[in-house]
Amino acid sequence: MLVLNWTDAAEGLPRLAVVTSRKVGCAVDRSRCRRLLRECFRLNRRTLCRPVDLVVVARRAMVGKDWVTVQAEFLSAVRQAKLILAS
C-alpha cells in the first residue's frame, strides 16, 4: 500500500515528503492519499527515535482504504525501518 524511504537528517525535526503518481488514480484519490499520509505523520512524528527525512510513496492499493488501515500500514512501515520508539 505504501513504500517508505528515509535518510537521517543532520538536525531538527523529522520531515515528510509524499509522492503520489498518476497511476494511483484521479486527482481526488491522490489528494486523499496525501492527506491521510500527512495526518499519520503528524500524529506520530513525536514517536520517531531520531530526526529523519521520510519519503512515502503511495501505491494504488491505498485508494479507498479507511483511516485506520492507512495508519496501521504507516506505523508498520516505520516499525520495520526501526524508526519508532518502543512503546
PyMOL Python script that loads the backbone (N, CA, C, O; Angstrom):
from pymol import cmd

cmd.read_pdbstr("""\
ATOM      1  N   MET A   1       0.812  -1.184   0.000  1.00  0.00           N
ATOM      2  CA  MET A   1       0.000   0.000   0.000  1.00  0.00           C
ATOM      3  C   MET A   1       0.864   1.260   0.000  1.00  0.00           C
ATOM      4  O   MET A   1       0.447   2.294  -0.521  1.00  0.00           O
ATOM      5  N   LEU A   2       2.073   1.183   0.584  1.00  0.00           N
ATOM      6  CA  LEU A   2       2.983   2.322   0.560  1.00  0.00           C
ATOM      7  C   LEU A   2       4.413   1.826   0.643  1.00  0.00           C
ATOM      8  O   LEU A   2       4.686   0.713   1.091  1.00  0.00           O
ATOM      9  N   VAL A   3       5.320   2.690   0.196  1.00  0.00           N
ATOM     10  CA  VAL A   3       6.753   2.415   0.268  1.00  0.00           C
ATOM     11  C   VAL A   3       7.368   3.543   1.079  1.00  0.00           C
ATOM     12  O   VAL A   3       7.078   4.717   0.848  1.00  0.00           O
ATOM     13  N   LEU A   4       8.216   3.182   2.029  1.00  0.00           N
ATOM     14  CA  LEU A   4       8.842   4.164   2.908  1.00  0.00           C
ATOM     15  C   LEU A   4      10.344   4.183   2.667  1.00  0.00           C
ATOM     16  O   LEU A   4      11.014   3.157   2.786  1.00  0.00           O
ATOM     17  N   ASN A   5      10.869   5.359   2.327  1.00  0.00           N
ATOM     18  CA  ASN A   5      12.306   5.582   2.197  1.00  0.00           C
ATOM     19  C   ASN A   5      12.679   6.664   3.199  1.00  0.00           C
ATOM     20  O   ASN A   5      11.875   7.553   3.479  1.00  0.00           O
ATOM     21  N   TRP A   6      13.881   6.595   3.737  1.00  0.00           N
ATOM     22  CA  TRP A   6      14.293   7.595   4.724  1.00  0.00           C
ATOM     23  C   TRP A   6      15.795   7.775   4.696  1.00  0.00           C
ATOM     24  O   TRP A   6      16.540   6.936   4.189  1.00  0.00           O
ATOM     25  N   THR A   7      16.208   8.879   5.248  1.00  0.00           N
ATOM     26  CA  THR A   7      17.611   9.170   5.482  1.00  0.00           C
ATOM     27  C   THR A   7      17.692   9.973   6.770  1.00  0.00           C
ATOM     28  O   THR A   7      16.774  10.724   7.102  1.00  0.00           O
ATOM     29  N   ASP A   8      18.778   9.815   7.483  1.00  0.00           N
ATOM     30  CA  ASP A   8      18.948  10.571   8.721  1.00  0.00           C
ATOM     31  C   ASP A   8      19.133  12.046   8.393  1.00  0.00           C
ATOM     32  O   ASP A   8      19.862  12.405   7.469  1.00  0.00           O
ATOM     33  N   ALA A   9      18.467  12.884   9.159  1.00  0.00           N
ATOM     34  CA  ALA A   9      18.600  14.331   8.996  1.00  0.00           C
ATOM     35  C   ALA A   9      19.722  14.818   9.899  1.00  0.00           C
ATOM     36  O   ALA A   9      19.966  14.244  10.961  1.00  0.00           O
ATOM     37  N   ALA A  10      20.393  15.856   9.484  1.00  0.00           N
ATOM     38  CA  ALA A  10      21.503  16.396  10.263  1.00  0.00           C
ATOM     39  C   ALA A  10      21.016  16.941  11.596  1.00  0.00           C
ATOM     40  O   ALA A  10      21.648  16.713  12.627  1.00  0.00           O
ATOM     41  N   GLU A  11      19.914  17.650  11.585  1.00  0.00           N
ATOM     42  CA  GLU A  11      19.389  18.230  12.819  1.00  0.00           C
ATOM     43  C   GLU A  11      17.928  18.598  12.597  1.00  0.00           C
ATOM     44  O   GLU A  11      17.412  18.522  11.482  1.00  0.00           O
ATOM     45  N   GLY A  12      17.286  18.992  13.664  1.00  0.00           N
ATOM     46  CA  GLY A  12      15.918  19.477  13.545  1.00  0.00           C
ATOM     47  C   GLY A  12      14.886  18.388  13.721  1.00  0.00           C
ATOM     48  O   GLY A  12      15.161  17.319  14.266  1.00  0.00           O
ATOM     49  N   LEU A  13      13.706  18.684  13.251  1.00  0.00           N
ATOM     50  CA  LEU A  13      12.565  17.786  13.388  1.00  0.00           C
ATOM     51  C   LEU A  13      12.457  16.856  12.188  1.00  0.00           C
ATOM     52  O   LEU A  13      12.986  17.156  11.118  1.00  0.00           O
ATOM     53  N   PRO A  14      11.779  15.738  12.361  1.00  0.00           N
ATOM     54  CA  PRO A  14      11.529  14.856  11.220  1.00  0.00           C
ATOM     55  C   PRO A  14      10.701  15.575  10.147  1.00  0.00           C
ATOM     56  O   PRO A  14       9.832  16.389  10.458  1.00  0.00           O
ATOM     57  N   ARG A  15      10.988  15.259   8.892  1.00  0.00           N
ATOM     58  CA  ARG A  15      10.248  15.854   7.780  1.00  0.00           C
ATOM     59  C   ARG A  15       9.653  14.753   6.918  1.00  0.00           C
ATOM     60  O   ARG A  15      10.113  13.612   6.931  1.00  0.00           O
ATOM     61  N   LEU A  16       8.624  15.119   6.173  1.00  0.00           N
ATOM     62  CA  LEU A  16       7.907  14.155   5.341  1.00  0.00           C
ATOM     63  C   LEU A  16       7.718  14.694   3.938  1.00  0.00           C
ATOM     64  O   LEU A  16       7.436  15.877   3.746  1.00  0.00           O
ATOM     65  N   ALA A  17       7.876  13.817   2.963  1.00  0.00           N
ATOM     66  CA  ALA A  17       7.508  14.104   1.580  1.00  0.00           C
ATOM     67  C   ALA A  17       6.636  12.947   1.117  1.00  0.00           C
ATOM     68  O   ALA A  17       6.964  11.784   1.356  1.00  0.00           O
ATOM     69  N   VAL A  18       5.541  13.256   0.465  1.00  0.00           N
ATOM     70  CA  VAL A  18       4.619  12.232  -0.016  1.00  0.00           C
ATOM     71  C   VAL A  18       4.608  12.289  -1.539  1.00  0.00           C
ATOM     72  O   VAL A  18       4.452  13.358  -2.130  1.00  0.00           O
ATOM     73  N   VAL A  19       4.773  11.129  -2.164  1.00  0.00           N
ATOM     74  CA  VAL A  19       4.772  11.022  -3.617  1.00  0.00           C
ATOM     75  C   VAL A  19       3.551  10.213  -4.034  1.00  0.00           C
ATOM     76  O   VAL A  19       3.338   9.092  -3.572  1.00  0.00           O
ATOM     77  N   THR A  20       2.752  10.811  -4.920  1.00  0.00           N
ATOM     78  CA  THR A  20       1.598  10.095  -5.474  1.00  0.00           C
ATOM     79  C   THR A  20       1.639  10.251  -6.994  1.00  0.00           C
ATOM     80  O   THR A  20       1.517  11.358  -7.518  1.00  0.00           O
ATOM     81  N   SER A  21       1.806   9.171  -7.667  1.00  0.00           N
ATOM     82  CA  SER A  21       1.877   9.159  -9.119  1.00  0.00           C
ATOM     83  C   SER A  21       0.466   9.166  -9.711  1.00  0.00           C
ATOM     84  O   SER A  21      -0.506   8.883  -9.010  1.00  0.00           O
ATOM     85  N   ARG A  22       0.360   9.481 -10.972  1.00  0.00           N
ATOM     86  CA  ARG A  22      -0.953   9.406 -11.635  1.00  0.00           C
ATOM     87  C   ARG A  22      -1.473   7.982 -11.700  1.00  0.00           C
ATOM     88  O   ARG A  22      -2.668   7.760 -11.890  1.00  0.00           O
ATOM     89  N   LYS A  23      -0.585   7.028 -11.545  1.00  0.00           N
ATOM     90  CA  LYS A  23      -1.005   5.624 -11.539  1.00  0.00           C
ATOM     91  C   LYS A  23      -1.871   5.301 -10.332  1.00  0.00           C
ATOM     92  O   LYS A  23      -2.617   4.322 -10.345  1.00  0.00           O
ATOM     93  N   VAL A  24      -1.776   6.127  -9.277  1.00  0.00           N
ATOM     94  CA  VAL A  24      -2.578   5.904  -8.069  1.00  0.00           C
ATOM     95  C   VAL A  24      -4.050   6.092  -8.379  1.00  0.00           C
ATOM     96  O   VAL A  24      -4.889   5.346  -7.874  1.00  0.00           O
ATOM     97  N   GLY A  25      -4.375   7.073  -9.200  1.00  0.00           N
ATOM     98  CA  GLY A  25      -5.769   7.319  -9.541  1.00  0.00           C
ATOM     99  C   GLY A  25      -5.974   8.763  -9.941  1.00  0.00           C
ATOM    100  O   GLY A  25      -5.029   9.477 -10.275  1.00  0.00           O
ATOM    101  N   CYS A  26      -7.234   9.179  -9.900  1.00  0.00           N
ATOM    102  CA  CYS A  26      -7.561  10.554 -10.279  1.00  0.00           C
ATOM    103  C   CYS A  26      -7.066  11.523  -9.208  1.00  0.00           C
ATOM    104  O   CYS A  26      -6.582  11.100  -8.157  1.00  0.00           O
ATOM    105  N   ALA A  27      -7.186  12.807  -9.473  1.00  0.00           N
ATOM    106  CA  ALA A  27      -6.671  13.834  -8.563  1.00  0.00           C
ATOM    107  C   ALA A  27      -7.292  13.741  -7.180  1.00  0.00           C
ATOM    108  O   ALA A  27      -6.614  13.970  -6.179  1.00  0.00           O
ATOM    109  N   VAL A  28      -8.557  13.410  -7.116  1.00  0.00           N
ATOM    110  CA  VAL A  28      -9.235  13.290  -5.821  1.00  0.00           C
ATOM    111  C   VAL A  28      -8.621  12.163  -5.002  1.00  0.00           C
ATOM    112  O   VAL A  28      -8.384  12.325  -3.805  1.00  0.00           O
ATOM    113  N   ASP A  29      -8.362  11.024  -5.633  1.00  0.00           N
ATOM    114  CA  ASP A  29      -7.755   9.881  -4.942  1.00  0.00           C
ATOM    115  C   ASP A  29      -6.335  10.199  -4.489  1.00  0.00           C
ATOM    116  O   ASP A  29      -5.948   9.859  -3.371  1.00  0.00           O
ATOM    117  N   ARG A  30      -5.559  10.849  -5.351  1.00  0.00           N
ATOM    118  CA  ARG A  30      -4.186  11.206  -4.994  1.00  0.00           C
ATOM    119  C   ARG A  30      -4.155  12.180  -3.823  1.00  0.00           C
ATOM    120  O   ARG A  30      -3.345  12.033  -2.908  1.00  0.00           O
ATOM    121  N   SER A  31      -5.030  13.164  -3.854  1.00  0.00           N
ATOM    122  CA  SER A  31      -5.087  14.141  -2.763  1.00  0.00           C
ATOM    123  C   SER A  31      -5.487  13.488  -1.450  1.00  0.00           C
ATOM    124  O   SER A  31      -4.934  13.815  -0.400  1.00  0.00           O
ATOM    125  N   ARG A  32      -6.439  12.573  -1.498  1.00  0.00           N
ATOM    126  CA  ARG A  32      -6.871  11.885  -0.277  1.00  0.00           C
ATOM    127  C   ARG A  32      -5.731  11.058   0.306  1.00  0.00           C
ATOM    128  O   ARG A  32      -5.533  11.040   1.521  1.00  0.00           O
ATOM    129  N   CYS A  33      -4.984  10.375  -0.554  1.00  0.00           N
ATOM    130  CA  CYS A  33      -3.833   9.590  -0.089  1.00  0.00           C
ATOM    131  C   CYS A  33      -2.803  10.493   0.580  1.00  0.00           C
ATOM    132  O   CYS A  33      -2.273  10.159   1.640  1.00  0.00           O
ATOM    133  N   ARG A  34      -2.521  11.631  -0.036  1.00  0.00           N
ATOM    134  CA  ARG A  34      -1.559  12.563   0.555  1.00  0.00           C
ATOM    135  C   ARG A  34      -2.044  13.081   1.900  1.00  0.00           C
ATOM    136  O   ARG A  34      -1.266  13.156   2.851  1.00  0.00           O
ATOM    137  N   ARG A  35      -3.319  13.440   1.990  1.00  0.00           N
ATOM    138  CA  ARG A  35      -3.861  13.945   3.258  1.00  0.00           C
ATOM    139  C   ARG A  35      -3.779  12.903   4.354  1.00  0.00           C
ATOM    140  O   ARG A  35      -3.392  13.214   5.481  1.00  0.00           O
ATOM    141  N   LEU A  36      -4.141  11.665   4.034  1.00  0.00           N
ATOM    142  CA  LEU A  36      -4.092  10.598   5.033  1.00  0.00           C
ATOM    143  C   LEU A  36      -2.666  10.356   5.520  1.00  0.00           C
ATOM    144  O   LEU A  36      -2.439  10.205   6.721  1.00  0.00           O
ATOM    145  N   LEU A  37      -1.714  10.319   4.607  1.00  0.00           N
ATOM    146  CA  LEU A  37      -0.324  10.070   4.991  1.00  0.00           C
ATOM    147  C   LEU A  37       0.267  11.227   5.786  1.00  0.00           C
ATOM    148  O   LEU A  37       1.014  11.002   6.738  1.00  0.00           O
ATOM    149  N   ARG A  38      -0.055  12.454   5.413  1.00  0.00           N
ATOM    150  CA  ARG A  38       0.423  13.596   6.195  1.00  0.00           C
ATOM    151  C   ARG A  38      -0.149  13.584   7.605  1.00  0.00           C
ATOM    152  O   ARG A  38       0.548  13.926   8.561  1.00  0.00           O
ATOM    153  N   GLU A  39      -1.409  13.193   7.742  1.00  0.00           N
ATOM    154  CA  GLU A  39      -2.018  13.127   9.069  1.00  0.00           C
ATOM    155  C   GLU A  39      -1.385  12.009   9.908  1.00  0.00           C
ATOM    156  O   GLU A  39      -1.163  12.188  11.105  1.00  0.00           O
ATOM    157  N   CYS A  40      -1.097  10.869   9.293  1.00  0.00           N
ATOM    158  CA  CYS A  40      -0.406   9.785  10.003  1.00  0.00           C
ATOM    159  C   CYS A  40       0.938  10.280  10.531  1.00  0.00           C
ATOM    160  O   CYS A  40       1.295  10.029  11.683  1.00  0.00           O
ATOM    161  N   PHE A  41       1.667  10.976   9.686  1.00  0.00           N
ATOM    162  CA  PHE A  41       2.967  11.508  10.105  1.00  0.00           C
ATOM    163  C   PHE A  41       2.805  12.530  11.221  1.00  0.00           C
ATOM    164  O   PHE A  41       3.542  12.490  12.207  1.00  0.00           O
ATOM    165  N   ARG A  42       1.853  13.441  11.078  1.00  0.00           N
ATOM    166  CA  ARG A  42       1.656  14.491  12.076  1.00  0.00           C
ATOM    167  C   ARG A  42       1.362  13.914  13.451  1.00  0.00           C
ATOM    168  O   ARG A  42       1.887  14.394  14.456  1.00  0.00           O
ATOM    169  N   LEU A  43       0.527  12.890  13.497  1.00  0.00           N
ATOM    170  CA  LEU A  43       0.143  12.302  14.776  1.00  0.00           C
ATOM    171  C   LEU A  43       1.237  11.435  15.397  1.00  0.00           C
ATOM    172  O   LEU A  43       1.226  11.208  16.607  1.00  0.00           O
ATOM    173  N   ASN A  44       2.174  10.949  14.595  1.00  0.00           N
ATOM    174  CA  ASN A  44       3.178  10.006  15.096  1.00  0.00           C
ATOM    175  C   ASN A  44       4.610  10.499  15.026  1.00  0.00           C
ATOM    176  O   ASN A  44       5.524   9.744  15.356  1.00  0.00           O
ATOM    177  N   ARG A  45       4.839  11.731  14.611  1.00  0.00           N
ATOM    178  CA  ARG A  45       6.227  12.183  14.446  1.00  0.00           C
ATOM    179  C   ARG A  45       6.984  12.287  15.759  1.00  0.00           C
ATOM    180  O   ARG A  45       8.210  12.176  15.769  1.00  0.00           O
ATOM    181  N   ARG A  46       6.291  12.495  16.855  1.00  0.00           N
ATOM    182  CA  ARG A  46       6.969  12.592  18.151  1.00  0.00           C
ATOM    183  C   ARG A  46       7.480  11.231  18.635  1.00  0.00           C
ATOM    184  O   ARG A  46       8.327  11.172  19.527  1.00  0.00           O
ATOM    185  N   THR A  47       6.980  10.154  18.064  1.00  0.00           N
ATOM    186  CA  THR A  47       7.435   8.833  18.471  1.00  0.00           C
ATOM    187  C   THR A  47       8.663   8.369  17.687  1.00  0.00           C
ATOM    188  O   THR A  47       9.244   7.331  18.005  1.00  0.00           O
ATOM    189  N   LEU A  48       9.059   9.128  16.669  1.00  0.00           N
ATOM    190  CA  LEU A  48      10.257   8.763  15.908  1.00  0.00           C
ATOM    191  C   LEU A  48      11.481   8.944  16.796  1.00  0.00           C
ATOM    192  O   LEU A  48      11.581   9.918  17.542  1.00  0.00           O
ATOM    193  N   CYS A  49      12.396   8.010  16.709  1.00  0.00           N
ATOM    194  CA  CYS A  49      13.527   7.984  17.638  1.00  0.00           C
ATOM    195  C   CYS A  49      14.640   8.951  17.264  1.00  0.00           C
ATOM    196  O   CYS A  49      15.508   9.216  18.096  1.00  0.00           O
ATOM    197  N   ARG A  50      14.652   9.483  16.059  1.00  0.00           N
ATOM    198  CA  ARG A  50      15.696  10.420  15.651  1.00  0.00           C
ATOM    199  C   ARG A  50      15.165  11.274  14.495  1.00  0.00           C
ATOM    200  O   ARG A  50      14.182  10.910  13.850  1.00  0.00           O
ATOM    201  N   PRO A  51      15.823  12.413  14.238  1.00  0.00           N
ATOM    202  CA  PRO A  51      15.388  13.237  13.108  1.00  0.00           C
ATOM    203  C   PRO A  51      15.680  12.530  11.787  1.00  0.00           C
ATOM    204  O   PRO A  51      16.820  12.159  11.506  1.00  0.00           O
ATOM    205  N   VAL A  52      14.656  12.353  10.997  1.00  0.00           N
ATOM    206  CA  VAL A  52      14.797  11.700   9.695  1.00  0.00           C
ATOM    207  C   VAL A  52      14.010  12.469   8.655  1.00  0.00           C
ATOM    208  O   VAL A  52      13.072  13.201   8.970  1.00  0.00           O
ATOM    209  N   ASP A  53      14.410  12.287   7.415  1.00  0.00           N
ATOM    210  CA  ASP A  53      13.646  12.779   6.282  1.00  0.00           C
ATOM    211  C   ASP A  53      12.974  11.568   5.653  1.00  0.00           C
ATOM    212  O   ASP A  53      13.647  10.685   5.122  1.00  0.00           O
ATOM    213  N   LEU A  54      11.652  11.528   5.711  1.00  0.00           N
ATOM    214  CA  LEU A  54      10.886  10.400   5.185  1.00  0.00           C
ATOM    215  C   LEU A  54      10.326  10.746   3.812  1.00  0.00           C
ATOM    216  O   LEU A  54       9.859  11.862   3.583  1.00  0.00           O
ATOM    217  N   VAL A  55      10.377   9.795   2.916  1.00  0.00           N
ATOM    218  CA  VAL A  55       9.699   9.896   1.625  1.00  0.00           C
ATOM    219  C   VAL A  55       8.758   8.707   1.544  1.00  0.00           C
ATOM    220  O   VAL A  55       9.193   7.556   1.546  1.00  0.00           O
ATOM    221  N   VAL A  56       7.475   8.992   1.473  1.00  0.00           N
ATOM    222  CA  VAL A  56       6.465   7.942   1.419  1.00  0.00           C
ATOM    223  C   VAL A  56       5.864   7.946   0.016  1.00  0.00           C
ATOM    224  O   VAL A  56       5.389   8.977  -0.461  1.00  0.00           O
ATOM    225  N   VAL A  57       5.889   6.802  -0.631  1.00  0.00           N
ATOM    226  CA  VAL A  57       5.321   6.649  -1.966  1.00  0.00           C
ATOM    227  C   VAL A  57       4.015   5.876  -1.830  1.00  0.00           C
ATOM    228  O   VAL A  57       4.006   4.718  -1.414  1.00  0.00           O
ATOM    229  N   ALA A  58       2.921   6.528  -2.183  1.00  0.00           N
ATOM    230  CA  ALA A  58       1.608   5.890  -2.109  1.00  0.00           C
ATOM    231  C   ALA A  58       1.434   4.956  -3.309  1.00  0.00           C
ATOM    232  O   ALA A  58       1.855   5.269  -4.422  1.00  0.00           O
ATOM    233  N   ARG A  59       0.823   3.834  -3.065  1.00  0.00           N
ATOM    234  CA  ARG A  59       0.531   2.869  -4.122  1.00  0.00           C
ATOM    235  C   ARG A  59      -0.974   2.817  -4.380  1.00  0.00           C
ATOM    236  O   ARG A  59      -1.771   3.280  -3.565  1.00  0.00           O
ATOM    237  N   ARG A  60      -1.342   2.257  -5.507  1.00  0.00           N
ATOM    238  CA  ARG A  60      -2.749   2.198  -5.921  1.00  0.00           C
ATOM    239  C   ARG A  60      -3.625   1.478  -4.902  1.00  0.00           C
ATOM    240  O   ARG A  60      -4.814   1.779  -4.796  1.00  0.00           O
ATOM    241  N   ALA A  61      -3.071   0.546  -4.161  1.00  0.00           N
ATOM    242  CA  ALA A  61      -3.840  -0.219  -3.177  1.00  0.00           C
ATOM    243  C   ALA A  61      -4.369   0.663  -2.053  1.00  0.00           C
ATOM    244  O   ALA A  61      -5.278   0.252  -1.332  1.00  0.00           O
ATOM    245  N   MET A  62      -3.827   1.855  -1.888  1.00  0.00           N
ATOM    246  CA  MET A  62      -4.275   2.741  -0.816  1.00  0.00           C
ATOM    247  C   MET A  62      -5.622   3.394  -1.138  1.00  0.00           C
ATOM    248  O   MET A  62      -6.341   3.803  -0.227  1.00  0.00           O
ATOM    249  N   VAL A  63      -5.961   3.493  -2.398  1.00  0.00           N
ATOM    250  CA  VAL A  63      -7.203   4.157  -2.801  1.00  0.00           C
ATOM    251  C   VAL A  63      -8.398   3.411  -2.207  1.00  0.00           C
ATOM    252  O   VAL A  63      -8.541   2.200  -2.369  1.00  0.00           O
ATOM    253  N   GLY A  64      -9.239   4.161  -1.525  1.00  0.00           N
ATOM    254  CA  GLY A  64     -10.448   3.585  -0.944  1.00  0.00           C
ATOM    255  C   GLY A  64     -10.270   2.993   0.447  1.00  0.00           C
ATOM    256  O   GLY A  64     -11.242   2.545   1.054  1.00  0.00           O
ATOM    257  N   LYS A  65      -9.046   2.984   0.960  1.00  0.00           N
ATOM    258  CA  LYS A  65      -8.814   2.435   2.304  1.00  0.00           C
ATOM    259  C   LYS A  65      -9.239   3.459   3.349  1.00  0.00           C
ATOM    260  O   LYS A  65      -9.193   4.664   3.101  1.00  0.00           O
ATOM    261  N   ASP A  66      -9.646   2.982   4.503  1.00  0.00           N
ATOM    262  CA  ASP A  66     -10.057   3.887   5.570  1.00  0.00           C
ATOM    263  C   ASP A  66      -8.849   4.340   6.380  1.00  0.00           C
ATOM    264  O   ASP A  66      -7.738   3.837   6.209  1.00  0.00           O
ATOM    265  N   TRP A  67      -9.092   5.299   7.262  1.00  0.00           N
ATOM    266  CA  TRP A  67      -8.033   5.917   8.070  1.00  0.00           C
ATOM    267  C   TRP A  67      -7.286   4.897   8.916  1.00  0.00           C
ATOM    268  O   TRP A  67      -6.058   4.940   8.985  1.00  0.00           O
ATOM    269  N   VAL A  68      -7.993   3.990   9.553  1.00  0.00           N
ATOM    270  CA  VAL A  68      -7.369   3.020  10.454  1.00  0.00           C
ATOM    271  C   VAL A  68      -6.402   2.119   9.690  1.00  0.00           C
ATOM    272  O   VAL A  68      -5.312   1.828  10.182  1.00  0.00           O
ATOM    273  N   THR A  69      -6.778   1.686   8.526  1.00  0.00           N
ATOM    274  CA  THR A  69      -5.934   0.810   7.715  1.00  0.00           C
ATOM    275  C   THR A  69      -4.668   1.530   7.255  1.00  0.00           C
ATOM    276  O   THR A  69      -3.574   0.968   7.303  1.00  0.00           O
ATOM    277  N   VAL A  70      -4.821   2.765   6.813  1.00  0.00           N
ATOM    278  CA  VAL A  70      -3.671   3.535   6.340  1.00  0.00           C
ATOM    279  C   VAL A  70      -2.707   3.807   7.495  1.00  0.00           C
ATOM    280  O   VAL A  70      -1.493   3.681   7.337  1.00  0.00           O
ATOM    281  N   GLN A  71      -3.244   4.177   8.643  1.00  0.00           N
ATOM    282  CA  GLN A  71      -2.375   4.442   9.791  1.00  0.00           C
ATOM    283  C   GLN A  71      -1.645   3.171  10.237  1.00  0.00           C
ATOM    284  O   GLN A  71      -0.462   3.224  10.572  1.00  0.00           O
ATOM    285  N   ALA A  72      -2.328   2.054  10.243  1.00  0.00           N
ATOM    286  CA  ALA A  72      -1.684   0.792  10.616  1.00  0.00           C
ATOM    287  C   ALA A  72      -0.559   0.446   9.645  1.00  0.00           C
ATOM    288  O   ALA A  72       0.501  -0.019  10.064  1.00  0.00           O
ATOM    289  N   GLU A  73      -0.778   0.665   8.374  1.00  0.00           N
ATOM    290  CA  GLU A  73       0.247   0.389   7.363  1.00  0.00           C
ATOM    291  C   GLU A  73       1.441   1.333   7.526  1.00  0.00           C
ATOM    292  O   GLU A  73       2.591   0.908   7.414  1.00  0.00           O
ATOM    293  N   PHE A  74       1.169   2.601   7.788  1.00  0.00           N
ATOM    294  CA  PHE A  74       2.245   3.572   8.006  1.00  0.00           C
ATOM    295  C   PHE A  74       3.074   3.193   9.222  1.00  0.00           C
ATOM    296  O   PHE A  74       4.303   3.186   9.156  1.00  0.00           O
ATOM    297  N   LEU A  75       2.421   2.880  10.325  1.00  0.00           N
ATOM    298  CA  LEU A  75       3.137   2.509  11.548  1.00  0.00           C
ATOM    299  C   LEU A  75       3.914   1.213  11.363  1.00  0.00           C
ATOM    300  O   LEU A  75       5.011   1.066  11.901  1.00  0.00           O
ATOM    301  N   SER A  76       3.362   0.286  10.615  1.00  0.00           N
ATOM    302  CA  SER A  76       4.065  -0.963  10.336  1.00  0.00           C
ATOM    303  C   SER A  76       5.353  -0.694   9.548  1.00  0.00           C
ATOM    304  O   SER A  76       6.397  -1.275   9.843  1.00  0.00           O
ATOM    305  N   ALA A  77       5.274   0.179   8.557  1.00  0.00           N
ATOM    306  CA  ALA A  77       6.452   0.506   7.763  1.00  0.00           C
ATOM    307  C   ALA A  77       7.517   1.203   8.613  1.00  0.00           C
ATOM    308  O   ALA A  77       8.708   0.927   8.469  1.00  0.00           O
ATOM    309  N   VAL A  78       7.087   2.103   9.494  1.00  0.00           N
ATOM    310  CA  VAL A  78       8.032   2.817  10.352  1.00  0.00           C
ATOM    311  C   VAL A  78       8.672   1.858  11.358  1.00  0.00           C
ATOM    312  O   VAL A  78       9.858   1.982  11.665  1.00  0.00           O
ATOM    313  N   ARG A  79       7.900   0.912  11.865  1.00  0.00           N
ATOM    314  CA  ARG A  79       8.454  -0.074  12.801  1.00  0.00           C
ATOM    315  C   ARG A  79       9.465  -0.979  12.097  1.00  0.00           C
ATOM    316  O   ARG A  79      10.520  -1.279  12.655  1.00  0.00           O
ATOM    317  N   GLN A  80       9.151  -1.412  10.885  1.00  0.00           N
ATOM    318  CA  GLN A  80      10.077  -2.267  10.141  1.00  0.00           C
ATOM    319  C   GLN A  80      11.390  -1.541   9.877  1.00  0.00           C
ATOM    320  O   GLN A  80      12.447  -2.169   9.822  1.00  0.00           O
ATOM    321  N   ALA A  81      11.329  -0.236   9.715  1.00  0.00           N
ATOM    322  CA  ALA A  81      12.531   0.557   9.487  1.00  0.00           C
ATOM    323  C   ALA A  81      13.267   0.867  10.794  1.00  0.00           C
ATOM    324  O   ALA A  81      14.345   1.461  10.783  1.00  0.00           O
ATOM    325  N   LYS A  82      12.676   0.460  11.910  1.00  0.00           N
ATOM    326  CA  LYS A  82      13.252   0.697  13.237  1.00  0.00           C
ATOM    327  C   LYS A  82      13.447   2.184  13.495  1.00  0.00           C
ATOM    328  O   LYS A  82      14.485   2.610  14.001  1.00  0.00           O
ATOM    329  N   LEU A  83      12.436   2.964  13.140  1.00  0.00           N
ATOM    330  CA  LEU A  83      12.479   4.412  13.328  1.00  0.00           C
ATOM    331  C   LEU A  83      11.583   4.878  14.471  1.00  0.00           C
ATOM    332  O   LEU A  83      11.557   6.067  14.790  1.00  0.00           O
ATOM    333  N   ILE A  84      10.861   3.969  15.082  1.00  0.00           N
ATOM    334  CA  ILE A  84       9.879   4.361  16.092  1.00  0.00           C
ATOM    335  C   ILE A  84      10.372   3.924  17.466  1.00  0.00           C
ATOM    336  O   ILE A  84      10.995   2.873  17.620  1.00  0.00           O
ATOM    337  N   LEU A  85      10.081   4.746  18.446  1.00  0.00           N
ATOM    338  CA  LEU A  85      10.448   4.409  19.820  1.00  0.00           C
ATOM    339  C   LEU A  85       9.585   3.242  20.305  1.00  0.00           C
ATOM    340  O   LEU A  85       8.410   3.141  19.951  1.00  0.00           O
ATOM    341  N   ALA A  86      10.163   2.383  21.097  1.00  0.00           N
ATOM    342  CA  ALA A  86       9.407   1.271  21.652  1.00  0.00           C
ATOM    343  C   ALA A  86       8.371   1.798  22.635  1.00  0.00           C
ATOM    344  O   ALA A  86       8.671   2.648  23.473  1.00  0.00           O
ATOM    345  N   SER A  87       7.143   1.284  22.523  1.00  0.00           N
ATOM    346  CA  SER A  87       6.093   1.735  23.434  1.00  0.00           C
ATOM    347  C   SER A  87       5.706   0.666  24.398  1.00  0.00           C
ATOM    348  O   SER A  87       4.832   0.879  25.239  1.00  0.00           O
TER     349      SER A  87
END
""", "prot")
cmd.dss("prot")
cmd.show_as("cartoon", "prot")
cmd.util.cbc("prot")
cmd.orient("prot")
